[in-house]
Structures are given as structure tokens and as C-alpha cells.
Amino acid sequence: MSNSFKNILSGLQGDKAIWAIVALLALFSFLPVYSAASNLAYIRGDGNTIRFLIKHGMHLVLGFAMLYGVHKIPYHYFKGLSVIFVPLVILLLVVTLAQGTTVGGANASRWIKIPFVGIGFQTSTFAGVVLMVYVARYLAKIKDTEVTFKETLLPLWAPVALVLALILPANFSTTAIIFTMVIALVFLGGYPLKYLGIIIATGIVALMFFVLLAKAFPGMFPNRVDTWISRVENFANDETNADADYQIEKAKIAIASGGIFGQGPGKSVQKNFLPQSSSDFIYAIIVEEFGLVGAGFLMLCYMLLLFRITVVAHKAETVFAKLIVIGVGLPIVFQALINMAVAVELFPVTGQTLPLVSSGGTSIWMTCLAIGIVLSVSAKRQVTKAKEETEQNPLDILSEAL
């Protein structure tokens, strides 16, 4: 058993700092998830918290297995895979929108059940990763060539618009994040700014049209648009509404109770009152139990992850490699910052989880998938560097040493 484990460790390739950060976040996640699980166990009436911890552990094990497998795939294979998977993603989103299941009595069109295993899967998260790889592929293809807006409409913006349109009715926050990340990626990829302005304006107009359509025909998308509007209004309104701001108020109480060093692991009080304490609002529980020190440590981990992703992108050999690292890596940190901002009321409630820390299989798996792609690029760079060193003239090595 020990030899097998050593073989796995020896097979780890890519940026070792990213491996360490991801492993550290995953190990740390057991503490707040187990603590917050007491609320879930109470709601379900069985008082069994261990099964939530085991479930979270299984999600992480499967996620790291996915990460390990993906990082062994040469990154240039993802070009072709993205073209194949975009139609599949669109099909999954259509199925999800048509017959999505209800989770906790809400958001009935976000999830589908995986056949034969009965596990819920949030297709929009997978769609985001695939779409970013697809956009990176197209941008690398048109690099250093002059393109017109008309030429990019069908191959680039049509798939983006279709995917976002299928996610929007059930999940505005995920749609907004993916759209923002796509805009950031095409900007970094050198897409003409004059065309980019048209895309942003079109996106805003499309969103306004959807809101008006949902208001005119409330039966089409019951409660979703009203929920978005109420969350924004509650965030913008200085007057406190106890019913509307229940989650935020409980989160702020948890954060205020944390102090510098926190109440201690497992000693959160607000986990018993705060909905989604193990997922959307887990950061508030972390601050309550581990204080400002724990909150700062967590933010430092994500900032280090962003730094290492930037380093990998900078050292990448090809334009596609650079863009794919930014495309799949940046949303992880962006989502983490949004989750933290919601907990401290710097942002309206979005329902976004804290990557690798919150409970939830889909979030963990898709984060591991994205990290695996980043490590695949990093691993290729290491192989190339080692080959260059091997082929280097001995006299050159001696001169560099002197």
C-alpha cells in the first residue's frame, strides 16, 4: 500500500506549489464542513454528522482522482475535446432546463441526476469550464490575424450566447460569472476592443429583455427574476428587512463573533441558524470558528493560487496554453472572492460556493478538473525544460556555472 502511494506521489507533475495549495484547502475543508454538518443533521432529524463528513471526503477523493487523471493528459488535446464537448454541454443544459430536479425545494432547473448512481450534477458548472477552453482555443487560432466582427459571430459568440442563454433562466449568478470571465479572457487574448464593446452592450440588452419577458409571462420562469431583483434591492437598501436579509444578518453575526482568533473549531453558534452553512455561507462559519486569522489564511491561499496560476500562464509555451490556464484558473479565484464578499455583505447573495472548501460534489469536481488542466500545462513546461537541459552542451552548462 505504501509503495502504491509513493508511486502516485512520484507521478505528480506540474507546479508543486499548486498541488500543495489545493491539498491544503481540501484538508482544511473537513473542519468547517464537519462543524456545519450538525445543522444539516438536525434538519434531517437523524443527528448523524459523520455521514456528511464521509460524503465530503468521497467527493474530494473522486475530485483528486479526476485532477490526477486530467493533469496527465497533454494540454493540446483539450483543443479538440472542447469542440466535441460544447455540443454535449448544450444538450445537457437543454435536458437540465427541461427536467431538472428540485434540490432543497428550490432551483429546480440547475441539477440533473446521473443515471444508475443517483448523484445530482450541476451542468452549468461543467459548461463554464468547457466554454472557457473552447474560447481559449478560438482566440489562439485567430491570434496575429485580423478578424472582423462578422467572422467571429458564428464560431465564437454563437456557442457562448447559447450556453449562457440556457443557464440564465435558473442561475443568474453563474451566467454573470461565466460572461465576465469570457469577456476577461477575450480581452487578454487580444480581441478587438471595438467589437468587445458591442458584445457587452448586447449582453446587457439581452438580460434586460429576459427580465421584461419573465415579468410579462411569470409562468415561464416562476420566482427566479423576482428573487434576483429582491436580492439586489435588499443589498442596495440601507434599511434592514429581517425576513429578506435573514441569511446576511446571521452571517454578519457569525463574523462579528469570530474576533481575532475565533471561537474554536466546531464551536460556531450561527451554523444552527444560517441556511447553507456548509456551502454558500461556509466562509462566515470559518470566520466565527477561526477568526480573522483563519479568514486571512484562507484568503492568502487563494491569492497564492492566483499567483501560481499567473506564473504557469507566463511560462507556458504557446498562446493556447497561456489562455487556457487563465481561462480555467481565474474563475476559481474569482468565485472564491465572490463567496467571501457575499458573506461580509460586499456583494448581493449569489449562491456561489467556496472552491474546494464548501461541500458539494459538482463544485469540487469541476474545480479539480480546472486545476488538472492548469497542471497539465505546467507539466508540459517541466518536460520541455528538462529536455532542453539534457540536450544542452556540457561546455554551456560549465560556463553558466562559472
LUMROZA-985220 format. One record per residue (C-alpha): z, x, y; chain; residue in one letter. Coordinates in Angstrom, 2 decimals, always signed. Layout:
[[Z,X,Y],'A','a']
...
// end
This chain:
[[+0.00,+0.00,+0.00],'A','m']
[[+0.91,+2.80,+2.37],'A','s']
[[-2.34,+4.64,+1.59],'A','n']
[[-4.36,+1.49,+2.38],'A','s']
[[-2.53,+1.10,+5.67],'A','f']
[[-3.20,+4.76,+6.50],'A','k']
[[-6.88,+4.26,+5.69],'A','n']
[[-7.03,+1.29,+8.06],'A','i']
[[-5.34,+3.28,+10.84],'A','l']
[[-7.69,+6.21,+10.30],'A','s']
[[-10.60,+3.80,+10.60],'A','g']
[[-9.61,+2.64,+14.07],'A','l']
[[-12.29,+3.68,+16.53],'A','q']
[[-12.75,+3.29,+20.25],'A','g']
[[-10.33,+3.58,+23.13],'A','d']
[[-6.86,+4.23,+21.68],'A','k']
[[-5.15,+3.01,+24.86],'A','a']
[[-6.78,-0.43,+24.46],'A','i']
[[-5.62,-0.55,+20.84],'A','w']
[[-2.08,+0.28,+21.96],'A','a']
[[-2.02,-2.31,+24.78],'A','i']
[[-3.38,-5.07,+22.56],'A','v']
[[-0.89,-4.25,+19.79],'A','a']
[[+1.97,-4.13,+22.31],'A','l']
[[+1.08,-7.54,+23.76],'A','l']
[[+0.78,-9.04,+20.28],'A','a']
[[+4.17,-7.68,+19.17],'A','l']
[[+5.84,-8.79,+22.38],'A','f']
[[+4.42,-12.31,+21.98],'A','s']
[[+6.65,-13.04,+18.97],'A','f']
[[+9.77,-13.14,+21.16],'A','l']
[[+8.74,-15.84,+23.68],'A','p']
[[+6.73,-17.83,+21.12],'A','v']
[[+9.68,-18.00,+18.72],'A','y']
[[+12.03,-18.90,+21.56],'A','s']
[[+9.76,-21.65,+22.88],'A','a']
[[+9.15,-22.96,+19.37],'A','a']
[[+12.57,-24.61,+19.39],'A','s']
[[+11.17,-27.19,+21.80],'A','n']
[[+8.24,-27.94,+19.50],'A','l']
[[+10.55,-28.16,+16.50],'A','a']
[[+12.79,-30.61,+18.37],'A','y']
[[+9.83,-32.78,+19.41],'A','i']
[[+8.58,-32.94,+15.81],'A','r']
[[+12.07,-33.71,+14.59],'A','g']
[[+12.38,-31.18,+11.75],'A','d']
[[+14.10,-28.34,+13.63],'A','g']
[[+12.08,-25.74,+11.71],'A','n']
[[+11.19,-22.95,+14.17],'A','t']
[[+10.27,-20.36,+11.54],'A','i']
[[+7.04,-22.11,+10.62],'A','r']
[[+5.81,-21.83,+14.23],'A','f']
[[+6.55,-18.12,+14.16],'A','l']
[[+4.73,-17.72,+10.82],'A','i']
[[+1.77,-19.71,+12.17],'A','k']
[[+1.60,-17.50,+15.26],'A','h']
[[+1.79,-14.42,+13.04],'A','g']
[[-1.07,-15.67,+10.87],'A','m']
[[-3.17,-16.31,+13.97],'A','h']
[[-2.56,-12.74,+15.10],'A','l']
[[-3.29,-11.27,+11.65],'A','v']
[[-6.60,-13.14,+11.49],'A','l']
[[-7.34,-12.16,+15.09],'A','g']
[[-6.75,-8.46,+14.43],'A','f']
[[-8.85,-8.66,+11.26],'A','a']
[[-11.63,-10.10,+13.41],'A','m']
[[-11.07,-7.38,+16.03],'A','l']
[[-11.24,-4.65,+13.38],'A','y']
[[-14.43,-6.06,+11.86],'A','g']
[[-16.20,-6.60,+15.18],'A','v']
[[-15.39,-3.15,+16.54],'A','h']
[[-17.18,-1.64,+13.52],'A','k']
[[-20.44,-3.39,+14.48],'A','i']
[[-22.78,-1.25,+16.65],'A','p']
[[-22.77,-2.92,+20.05],'A','y']
[[-26.57,-3.15,+20.35],'A','h']
[[-26.54,-5.70,+17.52],'A','y']
[[-24.87,-8.15,+19.90],'A','f']
[[-28.13,-8.45,+21.85],'A','k']
[[-29.86,-10.25,+19.03],'A','g']
[[-26.74,-12.08,+17.92],'A','l']
[[-26.28,-13.62,+21.37],'A','s']
[[-29.81,-15.07,+21.26],'A','v']
[[-29.07,-16.57,+17.84],'A','i']
[[-25.63,-17.89,+18.76],'A','f']
[[-26.50,-19.58,+22.09],'A','v']
[[-28.31,-22.50,+20.38],'A','p']
[[-25.47,-22.70,+17.83],'A','l']
[[-22.90,-22.82,+20.64],'A','v']
[[-24.84,-25.60,+22.38],'A','i']
[[-24.89,-27.58,+19.13],'A','l']
[[-21.14,-27.07,+18.63],'A','l']
[[-20.43,-28.20,+22.19],'A','l']
[[-22.51,-31.34,+21.69],'A','v']
[[-20.61,-32.14,+18.48],'A','v']
[[-17.30,-31.41,+20.18],'A','t']
[[-18.10,-33.64,+23.14],'A','l']
[[-19.27,-36.42,+20.85],'A','a']
[[-16.47,-36.42,+18.29],'A','q']
[[-13.80,-34.03,+19.46],'A','g']
[[-10.31,-34.62,+18.12],'A','t']
[[-7.21,-35.52,+20.07],'A','t']
[[-4.59,-32.80,+20.40],'A','v']
[[-1.21,-33.98,+21.62],'A','g']
[[-2.76,-37.23,+22.78],'A','g']
[[-4.98,-35.60,+25.40],'A','a']
[[-8.21,-33.71,+25.97],'A','n']
[[-9.96,-35.43,+23.09],'A','a']
[[-13.25,-33.62,+23.59],'A','s']
[[-12.09,-30.00,+23.56],'A','r']
[[-11.44,-29.47,+19.86],'A','w']
[[-13.18,-29.86,+16.54],'A','i']
[[-11.75,-29.47,+13.07],'A','k']
[[-13.10,-26.64,+10.94],'A','i']
[[-14.30,-28.23,+7.66],'A','p']
[[-12.29,-27.68,+4.47],'A','f']
[[-9.43,-25.84,+6.25],'A','v']
[[-8.47,-28.48,+8.82],'A','g']
[[-7.84,-25.94,+11.59],'A','i']
[[-8.55,-27.01,+15.18],'A','g']
[[-11.05,-24.90,+17.09],'A','f']
[[-11.75,-24.97,+20.84],'A','q']
[[-15.50,-24.42,+21.08],'A','t']
[[-15.60,-23.80,+24.84],'A','s']
[[-13.69,-20.52,+24.46],'A','t']
[[-16.18,-19.23,+21.90],'A','f']
[[-19.04,-20.43,+24.12],'A','a']
[[-17.69,-18.36,+27.01],'A','g']
[[-17.80,-15.10,+25.02],'A','v']
[[-21.29,-15.77,+23.64],'A','v']
[[-22.64,-16.74,+27.05],'A','l']
[[-21.32,-13.57,+28.71],'A','m']
[[-23.01,-11.40,+26.05],'A','v']
[[-26.24,-13.35,+26.49],'A','y']
[[-26.19,-12.92,+30.28],'A','v']
[[-25.45,-9.19,+29.90],'A','a']
[[-28.44,-8.88,+27.57],'A','r']
[[-30.80,-10.57,+30.02],'A','y']
[[-29.57,-8.54,+33.00],'A','l']
[[-30.07,-5.30,+31.08],'A','a']
[[-33.58,-6.47,+30.18],'A','k']
[[-34.62,-7.04,+33.83],'A','i']
[[-32.83,-4.00,+35.21],'A','k']
[[-35.00,-1.97,+37.63],'A','d']
[[-37.68,-4.67,+37.68],'A','t']
[[-38.41,-7.11,+40.47],'A','e']
[[-37.96,-10.69,+39.38],'A','v']
[[-38.48,-13.99,+41.11],'A','t']
[[-36.02,-16.84,+41.03],'A','f']
[[-38.53,-18.96,+39.11],'A','k']
[[-38.84,-16.32,+36.38],'A','e']
[[-35.09,-16.33,+35.73],'A','t']
[[-34.60,-20.11,+35.69],'A','l']
[[-35.53,-20.76,+32.07],'A','l']
[[-34.34,-17.61,+30.23],'A','p']
[[-31.13,-17.06,+32.25],'A','l']
[[-29.90,-20.09,+34.17],'A','w']
[[-31.01,-22.90,+31.84],'A','a']
[[-28.67,-21.81,+28.97],'A','p']
[[-25.84,-21.17,+31.46],'A','v']
[[-26.26,-24.60,+33.05],'A','a']
[[-26.47,-26.38,+29.69],'A','l']
[[-23.36,-24.71,+28.29],'A','v']
[[-21.35,-25.39,+31.45],'A','l']
[[-22.55,-29.00,+31.60],'A','a']
[[-21.33,-29.59,+28.04],'A','l']
[[-17.91,-28.01,+28.72],'A','i']
[[-17.28,-29.63,+32.11],'A','l']
[[-16.51,-33.25,+31.06],'A','p']
[[-13.45,-32.18,+29.06],'A','a']
[[-12.41,-28.86,+30.56],'A','n']
[[-12.99,-28.17,+34.24],'A','f']
[[-10.82,-25.03,+34.41],'A','s']
[[-12.70,-23.29,+31.60],'A','t']
[[-16.00,-24.29,+33.20],'A','t']
[[-14.90,-22.86,+36.54],'A','a']
[[-13.72,-19.59,+34.96],'A','i']
[[-16.94,-19.10,+32.97],'A','i']
[[-19.08,-19.90,+36.03],'A','f']
[[-17.07,-17.45,+38.17],'A','t']
[[-17.35,-14.72,+35.56],'A','m']
[[-21.10,-15.28,+35.15],'A','v']
[[-21.56,-15.02,+38.93],'A','i']
[[-19.47,-11.81,+38.99],'A','a']
[[-21.48,-10.33,+36.11],'A','l']
[[-24.91,-11.09,+37.58],'A','v']
[[-23.72,-9.68,+40.92],'A','f']
[[-22.63,-6.45,+39.23],'A','l']
[[-25.86,-6.47,+37.24],'A','g']
[[-27.93,-6.26,+40.42],'A','g']
[[-29.26,-9.82,+40.51],'A','y']
[[-30.75,-10.55,+43.97],'A','p']
[[-28.12,-11.92,+46.34],'A','l']
[[-30.52,-14.39,+47.94],'A','k']
[[-31.01,-16.07,+44.56],'A','y']
[[-27.32,-15.86,+43.74],'A','l']
[[-26.50,-17.96,+46.82],'A','g']
[[-28.85,-20.67,+45.55],'A','i']
[[-27.08,-20.71,+42.17],'A','i']
[[-23.62,-21.02,+43.75],'A','i']
[[-24.76,-23.83,+46.04],'A','a']
[[-26.42,-25.61,+43.12],'A','t']
[[-23.23,-25.32,+41.06],'A','g']
[[-21.13,-26.86,+43.84],'A','i']
[[-23.61,-29.71,+44.32],'A','v']
[[-23.72,-30.35,+40.56],'A','a']
[[-19.92,-30.52,+40.41],'A','l']
[[-19.80,-32.98,+43.32],'A','m']
[[-22.47,-35.12,+41.65],'A','f']
[[-20.48,-35.15,+38.40],'A','f']
[[-17.29,-36.21,+40.22],'A','v']
[[-19.14,-39.03,+42.00],'A','l']
[[-20.74,-40.12,+38.71],'A','l']
[[-17.36,-40.14,+36.95],'A','a']
[[-15.85,-42.17,+39.82],'A','k']
[[-18.72,-44.65,+39.76],'A','a']
[[-18.56,-45.04,+35.96],'A','f']
[[-14.91,-44.38,+34.99],'A','p']
[[-15.51,-45.44,+31.40],'A','g']
[[-17.75,-42.44,+30.75],'A','m']
[[-15.04,-39.79,+31.25],'A','f']
[[-11.69,-41.62,+31.32],'A','p']
[[-8.87,-39.92,+33.27],'A','n']
[[-10.41,-36.42,+33.41],'A','r']
[[-11.69,-36.37,+37.00],'A','v']
[[-8.58,-38.22,+38.21],'A','d']
[[-6.46,-35.54,+36.53],'A','t']
[[-8.37,-32.72,+38.28],'A','w']
[[-8.10,-34.39,+41.67],'A','i']
[[-4.38,-35.16,+41.27],'A','s']
[[-3.61,-31.56,+40.29],'A','r']
[[-5.40,-30.19,+43.33],'A','v']
[[-3.77,-32.78,+45.61],'A','e']
[[-0.31,-32.01,+44.20],'A','n']
[[-0.90,-28.30,+44.73],'A','f']
[[-2.10,-28.78,+48.32],'A','a']
[[+0.59,-31.34,+49.22],'A','n']
[[+3.83,-29.82,+50.55],'A','d']
[[+5.80,-32.95,+49.74],'A','e']
[[+7.39,-32.89,+46.30],'A','t']
[[+6.44,-35.58,+43.81],'A','n']
[[+8.91,-35.42,+40.93],'A','a']
[[+6.59,-37.10,+38.43],'A','d']
[[+3.40,-35.29,+39.35],'A','a']
[[+4.98,-31.85,+39.77],'A','d']
[[+7.27,-32.00,+36.73],'A','y']
[[+5.73,-29.01,+34.94],'A','q']
[[+5.60,-26.80,+38.02],'A','i']
[[+9.14,-27.68,+39.07],'A','e']
[[+10.52,-26.83,+35.64],'A','k']
[[+8.51,-23.59,+35.65],'A','a']
[[+9.91,-22.62,+39.05],'A','k']
[[+13.45,-23.37,+37.86],'A','i']
[[+12.87,-21.12,+34.85],'A','a']
[[+11.53,-18.32,+37.06],'A','i']
[[+14.39,-18.67,+39.56],'A','a']
[[+16.90,-18.49,+36.71],'A','s']
[[+15.46,-15.22,+35.40],'A','g']
[[+16.61,-12.90,+38.17],'A','g']
[[+16.04,-9.18,+37.70],'A','i']
[[+16.83,-8.75,+34.02],'A','f']
[[+16.63,-12.34,+32.74],'A','g']
[[+18.91,-14.49,+30.63],'A','q']
[[+18.10,-12.59,+27.44],'A','g']
[[+15.71,-13.22,+24.52],'A','p']
[[+15.97,-16.77,+23.20],'A','g']
[[+18.32,-17.92,+25.95],'A','k']
[[+15.87,-19.94,+28.00],'A','s']
[[+17.10,-23.36,+29.03],'A','v']
[[+13.91,-24.72,+30.56],'A','q']
[[+11.98,-24.30,+27.29],'A','k']
[[+13.72,-27.51,+26.23],'A','n']
[[+12.23,-29.42,+29.18],'A','f']
[[+8.98,-27.64,+30.01],'A','l']
[[+5.89,-29.04,+28.24],'A','p']
[[+3.54,-26.44,+26.75],'A','q']
[[+6.33,-23.85,+26.97],'A','s']
[[+4.76,-21.76,+24.19],'A','s']
[[+1.23,-21.82,+25.59],'A','s']
[[+0.24,-22.79,+29.15],'A','d']
[[+3.65,-22.08,+30.73],'A','f']
[[+4.88,-19.28,+28.49],'A','i']
[[+4.97,-16.88,+31.45],'A','y']
[[+7.74,-18.96,+33.07],'A','a']
[[+9.78,-18.70,+29.86],'A','i']
[[+9.18,-14.93,+29.76],'A','i']
[[+10.43,-14.55,+33.34],'A','v']
[[+13.50,-16.68,+32.57],'A','e']
[[+14.42,-14.65,+29.48],'A','e']
[[+13.28,-11.17,+30.53],'A','f']
[[+13.48,-11.43,+34.31],'A','g']
[[+11.44,-9.59,+36.88],'A','l']
[[+11.45,-6.51,+34.65],'A','v']
[[+9.76,-8.38,+31.79],'A','g']
[[+7.31,-10.11,+34.12],'A','a']
[[+6.38,-6.78,+35.72],'A','g']
[[+5.97,-5.14,+32.31],'A','f']
[[+3.60,-7.88,+31.20],'A','l']
[[+1.52,-7.67,+34.36],'A','m']
[[+1.40,-3.87,+34.03],'A','l']
[[-0.01,-4.24,+30.51],'A','c']
[[-2.84,-6.44,+31.75],'A','y']
[[-3.56,-4.10,+34.67],'A','m']
[[-3.70,-1.15,+32.27],'A','l']
[[-6.04,-3.14,+30.06],'A','l']
[[-8.28,-3.79,+33.08],'A','l']
[[-8.22,-0.10,+33.94],'A','f']
[[-9.20,+0.97,+30.43],'A','r']
[[-11.97,-1.67,+30.30],'A','i']
[[-13.30,-0.24,+33.57],'A','t']
[[-13.17,+3.29,+32.12],'A','v']
[[-15.06,+2.20,+28.99],'A','v']
[[-17.70,+0.46,+31.14],'A','a']
[[-18.06,+3.53,+33.36],'A','h']
[[-18.55,+5.86,+30.39],'A','k']
[[-20.89,+3.52,+28.50],'A','a']
[[-24.30,+4.97,+27.69],'A','e']
[[-26.60,+2.06,+28.51],'A','t']
[[-26.83,-0.70,+31.12],'A','v']
[[-26.29,-3.32,+28.41],'A','f']
[[-23.16,-1.53,+27.20],'A','a']
[[-21.72,-1.43,+30.72],'A','k']
[[-22.48,-5.08,+31.38],'A','l']
[[-21.21,-6.36,+28.04],'A','i']
[[-17.87,-4.58,+28.49],'A','v']
[[-17.40,-6.09,+31.95],'A','i']
[[-18.72,-9.46,+30.79],'A','g']
[[-16.30,-9.97,+27.91],'A','v']
[[-13.40,-7.82,+29.13],'A','g']
[[-12.95,-9.03,+32.70],'A','l']
[[-12.37,-12.72,+31.76],'A','p']
[[-9.34,-11.71,+29.65],'A','i']
[[-7.50,-10.22,+32.61],'A','v']
[[-8.79,-12.94,+34.95],'A','f']
[[-7.41,-15.64,+32.65],'A','q']
[[-4.06,-13.83,+32.42],'A','a']
[[-3.77,-13.68,+36.20],'A','l']
[[-4.60,-17.39,+36.49],'A','i']
[[-1.94,-18.27,+33.92],'A','n']
[[+0.65,-16.26,+35.85],'A','m']
[[-0.48,-17.72,+39.19],'A','a']
[[-0.08,-21.26,+37.87],'A','v']
[[+3.48,-20.56,+36.71],'A','a']
[[+4.52,-19.35,+40.18],'A','v']
[[+2.54,-22.14,+41.93],'A','e']
[[-0.08,-19.89,+43.47],'A','l']
[[-2.77,-21.92,+41.71],'A','f']
[[-3.17,-25.56,+40.54],'A','p']
[[-2.32,-26.35,+36.92],'A','v']
[[-5.29,-25.34,+34.77],'A','t']
[[-4.19,-25.38,+31.13],'A','g']
[[-5.22,-21.74,+30.58],'A','q']
[[-3.20,-19.72,+28.07],'A','t']
[[-1.86,-16.17,+28.44],'A','l']
[[-4.20,-13.99,+26.31],'A','p']
[[-2.60,-12.50,+23.16],'A','l']
[[+0.83,-13.82,+24.19],'A','v']
[[+0.58,-17.63,+24.16],'A','s']
[[+0.48,-19.48,+20.87],'A','s']
[[-2.86,-20.95,+19.84],'A','g']
[[-5.38,-19.73,+17.31],'A','g']
[[-8.62,-20.10,+19.28],'A','t']
[[-7.32,-18.22,+22.32],'A','s']
[[-6.06,-15.33,+20.18],'A','i']
[[-9.21,-15.13,+18.06],'A','w']
[[-11.64,-15.20,+20.98],'A','m']
[[-9.60,-12.59,+22.87],'A','t']
[[-9.70,-10.36,+19.79],'A','c']
[[-13.44,-10.97,+19.48],'A','l']
[[-13.96,-9.86,+23.10],'A','a']
[[-11.72,-6.80,+22.69],'A','i']
[[-13.60,-5.91,+19.50],'A','g']
[[-16.88,-5.86,+21.44],'A','i']
[[-15.33,-3.59,+24.10],'A','v']
[[-14.05,-1.23,+21.41],'A','l']
[[-17.47,-1.23,+19.73],'A','s']
[[-18.97,+0.18,+22.93],'A','v']
[[-16.14,+2.70,+23.23],'A','s']
[[-16.55,+3.77,+19.60],'A','a']
[[-20.26,+4.43,+20.10],'A','k']
[[-19.46,+6.65,+23.08],'A','r']
[[-16.99,+8.65,+20.99],'A','q']
[[-19.54,+9.14,+18.21],'A','v']
[[-22.16,+10.33,+20.70],'A','t']
[[-19.69,+12.69,+22.36],'A','k']
[[-18.64,+14.16,+19.01],'A','a']
[[-22.29,+14.66,+18.07],'A','k']
[[-23.02,+16.42,+21.35],'A','e']
[[-20.05,+18.74,+20.83],'A','e']
[[-21.19,+19.52,+17.29],'A','t']
[[-24.71,+20.35,+18.42],'A','e']
[[-23.57,+22.41,+21.40],'A','q']
[[-24.44,+26.11,+21.38],'A','n']
[[-21.43,+28.31,+20.43],'A','p']
[[-22.14,+30.52,+23.47],'A','l']
[[-21.91,+27.45,+25.73],'A','d']
[[-18.55,+26.50,+24.19],'A','i']
[[-17.28,+30.08,+24.74],'A','l']
[[-18.47,+30.10,+28.35],'A','s']
[[-16.78,+26.76,+29.06],'A','e']
[[-13.55,+28.03,+27.54],'A','a']
[[-13.68,+31.17,+29.72],'A','l']
// end
